Amino acid sequence: MCGIVGIVGTQPVAGRLVDALKRLEYRGYDSAGVATLENGLMDRRRAEGKLFNLEKILSEQPLPGTLGIAHTRWATHGVPNETNAHPHFVEGVAVVHNGIIENFSELRDELTAEGAVFTTQTDTEVVAHLLAGFRREGMDHKAAMLAMLNRVRGAYALVVMFADDADHLYAGRFGPPLAIGHGRGEMFLGSDAIALSPFTNKITYLVDGDCAIINHRSAEIMDYTGRPVKRASQISQASAFLVDKGNHRHFMEKEIYEQPEVISHALSHYVDLGAHTIKQTGHDIDFAKLRGLAISACGTAYLAGLIGKYWFERYARLPVEIDVASEFRYREMPLSTDQAAFFISQSGETADTLASLRYCKEAGLKIGAIVNVRESTIAREADAMFPILAGPEIGVASTKAFTCQLAVLASLAIEAGKARGHIDAAQEKTMVRHLAELPRIMSAVANLIQPQIENLSRELSKFKDVLYLGRGTSFPLALEGALKLKEISYIHAEGYAAGELKHGPIALIDENMPVIVIAPHDRFFEKTVSNMQEVAARGGRIIFITDENGAAASKLETMATIILPNVDEILSPMVFSLPIQLLAYHTAVFMGTDVDQPRNLAKSVTVE
């Protein structure tokens, strides 16, 4: 979602603020702005669209000042334009905000009745008006900040600059992440450690209900009553270098081809590749004593969890309840302390997933976090943290994080099966040997299928609707393939369990409906081929993604057949992810969409 940066500096900050915003582009945004303070005067530059528009304005109209705040906005209230872009100014108050002020309508009506004039459509502007009003009443900066934080409701991270205070920035957090960076004679605020990594690696994460005031050398942190609180600082592992695309056209393409390497990193954390055994990673979740497991996540992470459900139930005989986090948190699922709960999130800050975690924690369950960002809120609040080690993922459409999540889930399912007595030592060695082959296989597959996928994508880009079908773990892959295609190409796509074809979707089949069938030659293969025959009989254009044995066993005529190597069943979800990712990517490239930052989407969804 929105990205925030603030600097209390010793040198001009506008350029550094924009550079930091570039590190937050992966979150998704539709406008950007920067404001600085110089000799008691606040000034700002804002622009609709991408950061290069803001940079152009700054090159023509530079901003002096050693104190400043900056923002990339993902629109919630009000259209994406320059007027609604942050920072917002009201009577010597400047505000940037990530999140949603849920009671903004009530506050806006109250403030309007008192004479306030609103110039934007945003919920954020009420914060600036509240602060300006409290200052007029004679409150000092800290008192005004605390009074404002006690009036607003919702999920928010806020950073405030006052025109009559050249030495401080003020912040509040309730929901979306916000971190303090400790420098030498300078202090920083940012939505995450990646944004602050060029300036410092010493980070203090604020928690919900924190208010912070930073100056050149220190930070004062308190709760909303003004009572001082202490938050530990830590050395961040965020990269100090700006991630670039290398020789690739887009971050998404780069991240697709990084998968063999990052999966090898993930696997080496969980399995002993020499002894072919699962490592003891020191977590305190005892799979042997569990009656069940709850899994919750959003988007692609949820689909990884759905594949994990198949694995935990098959290999560990451990019943799994799974739901998207936005439903899980509200359906009041009955829980007991002989269950554990796993939460999957690339960013570790997903609002619905975090709320579901806290619901399970209150019920006394052991919590496991499968995350990419070790310092994230979800990681910090869990009892056991399982890093996926994918490295920074910049493309909004998840690729390498998804397959690393799968690699971690597969390792944990084997560990659970061993602990519960359903996998013996010989089976463990066999399964780990298969996992050890995964990076090599994925590297070979990516290079093997790329030319065919690129040619096929040119044809696929001509269609308006696409169906994906699969059985077993290929059903969540069908959902993931459809999600990827609609996310970045904007083609309408739906994924179905192949057995559901006759229960409705078959009505859509004609010569204008490509049907992408994901079918490794596994125990479901013959039934899936029967469903393919039903599609073929109705003129559907089949794109068949299978393996060598599957291609040899099927005689159906297809629009295209993508043949992958034969692999063990536990590997097929990761290996078969490659063609569906590449198919979506190349189709989007042919259609000329913004692959890395598709419209209306954000990388980190930090509000409901």
VMD Tcl script that draws the C-alpha trace (Angstrom):
set ca {
  {0.00 0.00 0.00}
  {1.18 3.57 0.60}
  {4.83 4.22 1.40}
  {6.15 6.73 3.95}
  {9.59 8.22 4.52}
  {10.74 11.00 6.84}
  {14.18 12.47 7.55}
  {15.49 14.75 10.28}
  {18.76 15.52 8.52}
  {21.89 17.59 8.42}
  {21.89 18.07 4.64}
  {19.16 18.69 2.03}
  {16.68 15.81 2.16}
  {14.41 16.07 -0.92}
  {16.60 13.93 -3.17}
  {17.17 11.32 -0.49}
  {13.46 11.17 0.26}
  {12.68 10.41 -3.39}
  {15.43 7.78 -3.55}
  {13.91 6.12 -0.48}
  {10.47 6.21 -2.11}
  {11.90 4.26 -5.05}
  {12.55 1.41 -2.65}
  {8.86 1.45 -1.74}
  {7.58 1.31 -5.32}
  {7.01 -2.43 -4.97}
  {4.14 -1.66 -2.57}
  {2.07 -0.14 -5.40}
  {1.08 3.52 -5.80}
  {-0.63 5.99 -8.11}
  {0.80 9.36 -6.99}
  {3.71 10.67 -4.96}
  {4.81 13.76 -3.08}
  {7.54 15.28 -0.91}
  {7.51 18.21 1.54}
  {10.37 19.98 3.31}
  {10.82 22.73 5.89}
  {13.28 25.61 5.38}
  {13.50 28.75 7.55}
  {10.03 28.19 8.98}
  {8.39 27.72 5.55}
  {6.97 24.40 4.39}
  {6.83 23.66 0.69}
  {5.92 20.57 -1.30}
  {5.96 18.98 -4.75}
  {3.39 16.41 -5.77}
  {2.62 14.48 -8.94}
  {0.11 11.97 -10.25}
  {1.54 8.73 -11.60}
  {5.04 7.35 -11.25}
  {7.99 8.78 -9.36}
  {9.73 10.03 -12.50}
  {6.93 12.60 -12.77}
  {7.78 13.86 -9.29}
  {11.49 13.82 -10.08}
  {10.91 15.95 -13.17}
  {9.02 18.53 -11.13}
  {11.77 18.58 -8.50}
  {14.43 19.07 -11.15}
  {12.57 22.17 -12.35}
  {11.48 23.37 -8.91}
  {13.98 22.12 -6.28}
  {13.04 21.90 -2.62}
  {15.59 23.05 -0.02}
  {15.44 21.96 3.61}
  {17.00 19.41 5.97}
  {13.69 18.25 7.47}
  {11.16 16.49 5.27}
  {8.54 13.83 4.65}
  {7.56 11.93 1.51}
  {4.86 9.55 0.36}
  {3.69 7.21 -2.37}
  {-0.12 6.96 -2.38}
  {-2.31 4.01 -3.23}
  {-5.78 5.55 -3.51}
  {-8.47 4.53 -1.03}
  {-10.52 7.72 -0.55}
  {-10.55 10.01 -3.57}
  {-9.28 9.61 -7.11}
  {-5.54 9.40 -7.80}
  {-4.56 12.94 -8.78}
  {-2.21 15.68 -7.64}
  {-4.80 17.30 -5.38}
  {-5.31 14.10 -3.39}
  {-1.60 13.25 -3.32}
  {0.24 13.54 0.00}
  {1.67 15.38 1.90}
  {-1.43 17.34 2.96}
  {-0.99 20.87 4.33}
  {-3.29 22.66 6.76}
  {-2.20 25.80 8.65}
  {1.42 24.86 9.19}
  {0.79 21.12 9.54}
  {2.00 18.55 6.98}
  {0.79 14.95 7.10}
  {1.55 11.71 5.26}
  {-0.56 8.63 5.96}
  {-0.74 4.93 5.13}
  {-4.04 3.23 5.93}
  {-7.66 4.21 6.43}
  {-9.23 6.57 8.96}
  {-12.49 4.71 9.53}
  {-14.32 7.58 11.28}
  {-13.20 10.25 8.81}
  {-16.78 11.07 7.70}
  {-17.85 11.77 11.26}
  {-14.72 13.86 11.90}
  {-15.05 15.70 8.60}
  {-18.65 16.70 9.38}
  {-17.61 17.88 12.83}
  {-14.66 19.89 11.51}
  {-16.69 21.38 8.67}
  {-19.30 22.57 11.18}
  {-16.47 24.31 13.04}
  {-15.41 26.14 9.88}
  {-12.75 23.86 8.39}
  {-12.48 23.98 4.59}
  {-11.47 20.70 2.95}
  {-9.62 20.76 -0.36}
  {-9.21 17.02 -1.04}
  {-11.36 13.89 -1.14}
  {-9.05 11.98 1.19}
  {-9.60 10.67 4.69}
  {-6.09 11.87 5.60}
  {-7.00 15.55 5.49}
  {-9.03 15.22 8.70}
  {-5.78 14.43 10.52}
  {-4.20 17.70 9.40}
  {-7.31 19.68 10.36}
  {-7.48 18.04 13.78}
  {-3.84 18.88 14.47}
  {-4.25 22.47 13.26}
  {-7.28 22.88 15.49}
  {-5.52 21.54 18.57}
  {-2.58 23.87 17.91}
  {-4.97 26.85 17.69}
  {-6.33 25.84 21.10}
  {-2.83 26.32 22.51}
  {-1.62 22.72 22.71}
  {2.07 22.07 22.10}
  {3.13 19.70 19.34}
  {3.21 16.55 21.47}
  {-0.13 17.27 23.11}
  {-1.75 17.99 19.75}
  {-0.37 14.74 18.35}
  {-1.67 12.66 21.24}
  {-5.06 14.39 21.14}
  {-5.35 13.62 17.42}
  {-4.36 9.97 17.88}
  {-7.09 9.60 20.49}
  {-9.72 10.92 18.06}
  {-9.01 8.88 14.94}
  {-10.05 5.25 14.47}
  {-8.83 2.80 11.89}
  {-5.61 1.34 10.57}
  {-2.94 3.94 10.00}
  {0.70 4.93 10.04}
  {1.12 8.71 10.27}
  {4.11 11.04 10.05}
  {3.65 14.74 10.81}
  {5.80 17.83 10.29}
  {5.05 21.21 11.90}
  {6.17 24.48 10.29}
  {7.15 25.94 13.67}
  {9.32 22.97 14.71}
  {12.46 22.58 12.61}
  {13.95 19.80 14.74}
  {11.32 17.07 15.04}
  {9.06 14.70 13.15}
  {6.06 13.09 14.86}
  {4.63 9.66 14.14}
  {1.84 7.30 15.15}
  {1.15 3.69 14.30}
  {-1.94 1.53 14.59}
  {-1.89 -1.22 11.99}
  {0.40 -0.54 8.99}
  {4.11 -0.86 9.74}
  {6.34 2.07 10.67}
  {10.00 1.97 11.65}
  {12.50 4.42 13.13}
  {16.01 4.46 11.64}
  {18.92 5.54 13.84}
  {21.69 7.40 12.02}
  {24.68 9.55 12.99}
  {23.31 13.00 13.70}
  {20.24 12.11 11.64}
  {17.09 10.10 12.30}
  {14.63 8.53 9.92}
  {11.09 7.16 9.65}
  {9.91 4.69 7.04}
  {7.29 2.12 6.15}
  {9.91 -0.61 6.16}
  {13.62 -1.24 6.62}
  {14.22 -1.51 2.87}
  {13.36 2.18 2.45}
  {15.79 3.14 5.21}
  {18.62 0.76 4.30}
  {20.75 3.36 2.44}
  {20.78 5.51 5.59}
  {21.09 3.03 8.46}
  {20.72 -0.61 9.45}
  {19.77 0.15 13.07}
  {15.98 -0.03 13.22}
  {13.31 0.31 15.89}
  {9.87 -0.98 14.94}
  {6.89 0.80 16.40}
  {3.99 -1.35 17.59}
  {0.26 -0.63 17.54}
  {-0.62 2.28 19.81}
  {2.83 3.89 19.68}
  {3.46 7.60 19.23}
  {7.04 8.64 18.43}
  {8.93 11.92 18.25}
  {12.33 11.93 16.57}
  {15.02 14.60 16.44}
  {18.58 14.55 15.08}
  {19.92 12.09 17.63}
  {17.16 10.26 19.46}
  {13.59 9.03 19.53}
  {10.97 9.42 22.24}
  {8.32 6.71 22.15}
  {5.12 6.73 24.19}
  {1.63 5.27 24.22}
  {-1.44 7.35 23.40}
  {-1.69 8.56 26.99}
  {1.82 9.99 26.77}
  {3.34 7.31 29.02}
  {6.91 6.47 27.89}
  {7.47 2.99 26.47}
  {10.63 1.19 25.38}
  {11.03 -0.57 22.06}
  {14.13 -2.59 21.28}
  {16.28 -1.64 18.32}
  {17.78 -4.25 16.03}
  {20.16 -4.55 13.12}
  {18.11 -4.94 9.97}
  {18.95 -7.53 7.34}
  {17.40 -5.42 4.58}
  {19.72 -4.97 1.64}
  {21.74 -1.78 1.56}
  {21.59 -1.82 -2.24}
  {18.77 -0.77 -4.51}
  {17.41 -3.88 -6.20}
  {17.55 -3.57 -9.98}
  {16.27 -5.60 -12.92}
  {19.70 -6.60 -14.20}
  {19.37 -7.80 -17.79}
  {15.65 -8.47 -17.50}
  {12.83 -6.32 -18.85}
  {10.83 -6.44 -15.64}
  {11.32 -7.37 -12.00}
  {8.72 -10.11 -12.43}
  {10.78 -11.77 -15.16}
  {13.93 -11.48 -13.04}
  {12.15 -12.97 -10.03}
  {10.80 -15.88 -12.08}
  {14.34 -16.79 -13.12}
  {15.70 -16.31 -9.59}
  {13.54 -19.15 -8.30}
  {16.09 -21.98 -8.54}
  {18.59 -19.97 -6.51}
  {16.22 -18.70 -3.81}
  {14.53 -22.08 -3.43}
  {17.96 -23.58 -2.79}
  {18.46 -20.98 -0.04}
  {15.09 -21.84 1.48}
  {15.63 -25.58 1.35}
  {19.11 -25.36 2.87}
  {17.54 -23.73 5.93}
  {15.12 -26.62 6.50}
  {16.80 -29.76 5.14}
  {20.24 -31.30 5.42}
  {21.05 -31.76 1.76}
  {23.98 -34.05 2.59}
  {22.26 -36.41 4.98}
  {18.88 -36.03 3.23}
  {17.06 -35.35 6.48}
  {14.91 -32.57 7.86}
  {16.84 -30.15 10.06}
  {15.80 -29.28 13.59}
  {15.23 -25.52 13.33}
  {14.54 -24.99 17.02}
  {10.85 -24.07 16.89}
  {8.59 -25.21 19.71}
  {5.57 -26.43 17.72}
  {5.17 -30.11 18.52}
  {3.47 -31.65 15.48}
  {3.09 -35.00 17.25}
  {0.72 -33.53 19.81}
  {-1.47 -31.51 17.47}
  {-5.09 -32.39 16.81}
  {-5.27 -30.03 13.87}
  {-3.73 -27.12 12.05}
  {-5.32 -23.85 10.94}
  {-3.81 -21.99 7.98}
  {-4.73 -18.51 6.87}
  {-3.36 -16.10 4.28}
  {-4.41 -13.82 1.42}
  {-4.04 -13.97 -2.36}
  {-1.20 -16.09 -3.69}
  {-0.04 -16.89 -0.14}
  {-3.47 -18.42 0.53}
  {-3.06 -20.63 -2.54}
  {0.34 -21.76 -1.25}
  {-1.42 -22.64 2.01}
  {-4.05 -24.60 0.09}
  {-1.32 -26.74 -1.46}
  {0.20 -27.06 2.02}
  {-3.13 -28.42 3.26}
  {-2.90 -31.30 0.77}
  {0.63 -32.08 1.97}
  {-0.03 -31.89 5.72}
  {-3.11 -34.08 5.42}
  {-1.52 -36.63 3.09}
  {1.97 -36.94 4.55}
  {1.30 -36.15 8.24}
  {-2.37 -37.14 8.55}
  {-2.88 -33.77 10.20}
  {-6.33 -32.22 9.60}
  {-6.10 -28.69 8.24}
  {-8.63 -25.86 8.32}
  {-7.79 -23.16 5.80}
  {-9.49 -19.93 4.80}
  {-8.62 -16.56 3.33}
  {-7.71 -14.27 6.20}
  {-10.46 -11.75 5.51}
  {-13.00 -14.54 6.14}
  {-11.07 -16.47 8.77}
  {-10.95 -13.53 11.16}
  {-14.72 -13.03 11.10}
  {-16.22 -16.51 10.90}
  {-15.49 -17.25 14.57}
  {-13.89 -20.60 13.88}
  {-13.90 -22.79 17.03}
  {-10.34 -23.27 18.20}
  {-8.59 -25.29 20.92}
  {-5.12 -25.28 22.39}
  {-4.29 -28.66 20.86}
  {-4.23 -26.96 17.47}
  {-1.56 -24.73 15.92}
  {-2.06 -21.95 13.41}
  {0.17 -21.02 10.48}
  {0.01 -17.63 8.78}
  {1.61 -17.04 5.39}
  {2.57 -13.60 4.12}
  {5.35 -12.32 1.87}
  {5.49 -8.93 3.57}
  {4.55 -10.11 7.05}
  {2.34 -7.02 7.36}
  {-0.90 -8.12 5.66}
  {-3.66 -6.59 7.79}
  {-6.24 -9.39 7.57}
  {-3.62 -12.07 8.13}
  {-2.26 -10.23 11.16}
  {-5.76 -9.85 12.62}
  {-6.36 -13.60 12.14}
  {-3.06 -14.34 13.88}
  {-4.10 -12.27 16.88}
  {-7.49 -14.02 16.99}
  {-5.73 -17.40 17.21}
  {-3.18 -16.12 19.70}
  {-5.95 -14.95 22.02}
  {-7.40 -18.47 21.82}
  {-4.11 -19.88 23.10}
  {-2.85 -21.54 19.92}
  {0.81 -21.85 19.03}
  {1.48 -19.54 16.09}
  {3.78 -20.19 13.14}
  {4.66 -17.42 10.67}
  {5.79 -18.30 7.14}
  {7.13 -14.95 5.98}
  {9.76 -13.35 3.76}
  {10.51 -10.37 6.02}
  {12.04 -11.53 9.28}
  {11.52 -8.17 11.01}
  {7.84 -7.94 10.07}
  {4.96 -7.67 12.54}
  {3.64 -11.16 11.79}
  {7.11 -12.62 12.32}
  {7.58 -10.77 15.60}
  {4.20 -11.78 17.02}
  {4.49 -15.47 16.17}
  {5.80 -18.20 18.46}
  {7.77 -19.74 15.59}
  {9.03 -17.91 12.53}
  {9.70 -19.86 9.33}
  {11.55 -17.60 6.86}
  {11.07 -18.33 3.17}
  {14.37 -16.58 2.26}
  {13.16 -15.40 -1.15}
  {14.93 -12.04 -0.92}
  {13.21 -8.77 -1.88}
  {10.30 -9.39 -4.25}
  {9.55 -6.17 -6.13}
  {6.98 -7.31 -8.69}
  {3.47 -6.96 -7.29}
  {2.45 -10.36 -8.71}
  {4.19 -12.88 -6.46}
  {6.38 -15.52 -8.10}
  {9.50 -16.49 -6.17}
  {7.83 -15.87 -2.81}
  {5.08 -18.33 -3.81}
  {7.45 -21.15 -4.70}
  {9.63 -20.49 -1.65}
  {6.49 -20.67 0.51}
  {5.76 -24.02 -1.11}
  {9.29 -25.27 -0.47}
  {8.99 -24.34 3.20}
  {5.52 -25.89 3.52}
  {6.75 -29.10 1.88}
  {9.66 -29.26 4.35}
  {7.34 -28.67 7.31}
  {4.88 -31.28 6.06}
  {7.69 -33.86 5.93}
  {8.80 -32.82 9.43}
  {5.22 -33.19 10.67}
  {4.82 -36.57 8.99}
  {8.02 -37.80 10.61}
  {7.02 -36.48 14.05}
  {3.58 -38.11 13.80}
  {4.97 -41.49 12.69}
  {3.57 -41.43 9.15}
  {6.95 -40.98 7.43}
  {9.79 -43.32 8.35}
  {13.51 -42.63 7.96}
  {13.70 -44.20 4.50}
  {10.73 -42.19 3.24}
  {12.21 -39.03 4.73}
  {15.47 -39.55 2.83}
  {13.62 -40.23 -0.42}
  {11.45 -37.12 -0.11}
  {14.37 -34.88 0.84}
  {16.37 -36.23 -2.11}
  {13.53 -35.16 -4.35}
  {13.50 -31.69 -2.78}
  {17.25 -31.43 -3.27}
  {16.74 -31.89 -7.03}
  {14.23 -29.05 -7.25}
  {16.56 -26.08 -7.99}
  {18.28 -27.96 -10.82}
  {14.98 -29.08 -12.33}
  {13.45 -25.61 -12.16}
  {16.50 -24.04 -13.78}
  {16.33 -26.50 -16.67}
  {12.57 -26.10 -17.08}
  {12.63 -22.29 -17.18}
  {15.09 -22.31 -20.08}
  {13.41 -25.23 -21.84}
  {9.88 -23.85 -22.07}
  {10.53 -20.11 -22.46}
  {10.49 -19.95 -26.31}
  {7.31 -22.04 -26.57}
  {5.58 -20.03 -23.84}
  {6.49 -16.73 -25.52}
  {4.98 -17.85 -28.84}
  {1.87 -19.25 -27.14}
  {1.37 -16.05 -25.15}
  {1.06 -14.07 -28.37}
  {-1.99 -16.17 -29.22}
  {-3.40 -16.12 -25.70}
  {-3.31 -12.32 -25.63}
  {-6.05 -12.28 -28.30}
  {-8.65 -13.85 -26.01}
  {-10.88 -12.16 -23.43}
  {-11.60 -15.15 -21.17}
  {-9.58 -18.16 -20.03}
  {-10.33 -21.17 -17.84}
  {-7.76 -23.13 -15.80}
  {-8.41 -26.69 -14.59}
  {-6.57 -28.99 -12.20}
  {-7.02 -31.76 -9.64}
  {-5.26 -32.38 -6.32}
  {-2.47 -29.89 -5.76}
  {-2.94 -28.80 -9.38}
  {-6.31 -27.30 -8.41}
  {-4.70 -24.52 -6.32}
  {-2.23 -24.10 -9.19}
  {-5.17 -23.56 -11.52}
  {-6.42 -20.86 -9.18}
  {-2.93 -19.35 -9.07}
  {-2.57 -19.43 -12.86}
  {-5.89 -17.62 -13.28}
  {-4.93 -15.10 -10.62}
  {-1.58 -14.36 -12.26}
  {-3.13 -13.89 -15.71}
  {-5.86 -11.50 -14.55}
  {-3.49 -9.60 -12.21}
  {-1.04 -8.50 -14.88}
  {-2.72 -8.94 -18.29}
  {-6.26 -7.93 -17.18}
  {-7.71 -10.90 -19.11}
  {-10.64 -12.42 -17.27}
  {-9.56 -15.85 -16.01}
  {-11.03 -18.39 -13.60}
  {-9.57 -21.50 -12.01}
  {-11.64 -24.58 -11.23}
  {-11.23 -28.05 -9.82}
  {-11.43 -30.20 -12.94}
  {-14.18 -32.31 -11.38}
  {-16.35 -29.19 -11.13}
  {-16.34 -28.64 -14.89}
  {-19.74 -30.29 -15.37}
  {-21.22 -28.31 -12.49}
  {-21.35 -25.03 -14.37}
  {-18.18 -23.90 -16.16}
  {-18.71 -26.27 -19.09}
  {-21.51 -23.94 -20.22}
  {-18.83 -21.40 -21.18}
  {-16.85 -23.73 -23.43}
  {-16.68 -22.85 -27.13}
  {-14.02 -22.14 -29.75}
  {-13.33 -18.75 -28.16}
  {-12.51 -20.18 -24.74}
  {-8.94 -21.37 -24.13}
  {-8.83 -23.96 -21.33}
  {-5.48 -24.41 -19.62}
  {-5.28 -27.87 -18.07}
  {-2.57 -28.53 -15.46}
  {-2.13 -32.30 -15.32}
  {1.08 -34.04 -14.26}
  {0.94 -37.82 -14.75}
  {-0.15 -38.51 -11.17}
  {-2.96 -40.50 -9.53}
  {-5.49 -37.94 -10.82}
  {-4.29 -37.93 -14.42}
  {-6.87 -40.22 -16.04}
  {-9.80 -38.36 -14.52}
  {-8.34 -35.03 -15.63}
  {-7.93 -36.33 -19.18}
  {-11.61 -37.29 -19.14}
  {-12.44 -33.69 -18.32}
  {-10.21 -32.57 -21.19}
  {-12.17 -34.78 -23.56}
  {-15.36 -33.03 -22.45}
  {-13.75 -29.70 -23.32}
  {-12.52 -30.95 -26.69}
  {-15.96 -32.31 -27.59}
  {-17.37 -28.79 -27.23}
  {-14.75 -27.04 -29.34}
  {-12.68 -25.69 -26.46}
  {-9.07 -24.81 -27.22}
  {-6.89 -26.77 -24.83}
  {-3.50 -25.69 -23.57}
  {-2.18 -28.84 -21.90}
  {0.54 -28.47 -19.26}
  {1.81 -31.93 -18.41}
  {4.96 -34.01 -18.04}
  {6.66 -36.49 -20.37}
  {4.56 -39.43 -19.18}
  {1.37 -37.38 -19.41}
  {2.16 -36.26 -22.97}
  {2.81 -39.88 -24.01}
  {-0.45 -41.08 -22.43}
  {-2.75 -38.45 -23.95}
  {-3.72 -38.49 -27.62}
  {-5.99 -35.43 -27.58}
  {-5.43 -32.65 -30.08}
  {-4.53 -29.42 -28.31}
  {-3.89 -25.77 -29.07}
  {-0.51 -26.35 -27.39}
  {1.10 -28.94 -25.14}
  {3.78 -27.79 -22.72}
  {5.86 -30.78 -21.64}
  {7.80 -30.71 -18.38}
  {10.12 -33.40 -16.98}
  {8.69 -36.23 -14.91}
  {9.05 -35.30 -11.23}
  {7.92 -36.70 -7.91}
  {4.45 -35.62 -6.82}
  {5.74 -33.40 -4.00}
  {7.74 -31.35 -6.52}
  {5.06 -30.86 -9.16}
  {3.41 -27.73 -7.63}
  {6.74 -25.85 -7.70}
  {7.84 -27.11 -11.13}
  {4.42 -26.56 -12.71}
  {4.36 -23.02 -11.29}
  {6.93 -21.98 -13.89}
  {4.79 -22.34 -17.03}
  {1.79 -20.59 -15.47}
  {3.99 -17.71 -14.31}
  {5.72 -17.36 -17.67}
  {2.43 -17.65 -19.55}
  {0.94 -14.77 -17.57}
  {4.13 -12.72 -17.84}
  {4.58 -12.97 -21.60}
  {0.88 -12.46 -22.27}
  {1.00 -9.24 -20.26}
  {4.13 -8.12 -22.12}
  {2.40 -8.61 -25.47}
  {-0.57 -6.62 -24.23}
  {1.65 -3.76 -23.07}
  {0.49 -3.63 -19.45}
  {2.54 -2.44 -16.48}
  {3.77 -5.87 -15.47}
  {5.55 -4.96 -12.24}
  {2.93 -2.52 -10.95}
  {-0.45 -3.55 -12.37}
  {-3.30 -1.13 -11.99}
  {-5.20 -0.95 -8.70}
  {-2.91 -3.47 -6.96}
  {-0.47 -3.10 -4.09}
  {2.32 -5.39 -2.96}
  {1.64 -5.06 0.75}
  {-2.04 -4.80 1.74}
  {-1.90 -3.18 5.16}
  {-5.60 -2.27 5.50}
  {-8.78 -4.34 5.24}
}
mol new
graphics top color blue
foreach p $ca { graphics top sphere $p radius 0.5 }
foreach p [lrange $ca 0 end-1] q [lrange $ca 1 end] { graphics top cylinder $p $q radius 0.2 }
display resetview
